[in-house]
Amino acid sequence: MNNCLKTEYLNIFAKVDYLVMLKAPSFAAVFAWRKEQEQKLIALKGQGAGTMNDAQLRYFIAHFERVTRENLNTLASTANALVTLNEQREISCLEFKAD
């Protein structure tokens, strides 16, 4: 995947004029926020109506874990604007980098 990002995705990345990162405090927070969304869907649609239980949600989010953890560690240094969020999704820091 990293090789693809360095080669095949260069044309896509070249189209980005300004990069804004919404930085979650941790991957655990990302999971908790996604679980909260799922619980709201279940309350609205009912369990099993296109919703996921905890095991299904863990399996689903595992597909994005490696990329998310890497972005949490590295993307902040390349983003033009960094919006750091706390556990309650409030902005705890806002940084703009000079060009």
N, C-alpha and C positions, 0 to 999 in steps of 0.2 A: 504494500500500500504506500509506504513512504517513497518508494521509487516512482510510483505513478504520480504522486504529488509533485515530485521534482521534475517530471518529464511531461506526462500526458495532460496534466492540469495547468501547465504554464499559460496556455492561451486563455483559459478562464480567469486565472489570477491576474493576467495582464489587463483585464477589463475592470478591475476593482480600482476605483479612484480614491476611496476613503474607507478605511476599515474601522468599524466600531465593535468592541468586544464587551459583552455583558458577562462579567466574571462572577460566577457563583462562588460561595465560600469553600465549597468542597463537592466531591462527587456524591457524597452522602446527602447533601442538600439537594442536588439535582434529582436524585432518586426520590427523596421525600416530596419534592415539589411535583414530580410526575405522578407519584402515588396519590397525592391530594387531587390532582386533575382526574385521575381514574375514579376516585371515590365520588367526585361530583358527577361524573358520567353515570356511574352505577345508580346514584340517587335519582338521576333524571330518566335513565333508560331501563334500569334494572340489571341485575347480574346476568351475564351471558349474552346480552343483547349488543354484541360488538364491544364488550368490555373485557377487562382482564382481571383475574384474581392475582394475589400476591406472587405466586409461583410464575404465572405467565408474564407478569410485569417484570420480574427479575430477569427472566429469559429475554424479553424484549429489550430491556435497557442494557443488558450485557453486550449487545451488538454495538453500542455506542460508547461503552465505557473506556476503551483504550484511547479512542480519538478524543473524547471529552477530557480525560486525565491529561493527555498530552497538551491539549489546548489550554487547560488551566495552568499548566507549567510554563508554556512557551509563547502563547499568542499575545500575552500582555506586552511583551517587549517589541512586537512588530505592529500592534494596532495603533492607529492614529488617535483614537479616543478610547479610553478605558473607563468603563462604568463598573465599579466594584459594588456588588450587592452583599447585604448581610443575610442572615438566616430568614428574616422576615421579608426578603426581596426588596428591601429599602436600599436606596443608594447610600453607601457609606463613604464613597470616594469617587470623584470624577476628575479624570486627568486628560488633558489635551496635549499632544506632542507637537512641537514645532517641526515644520517641514525642513 
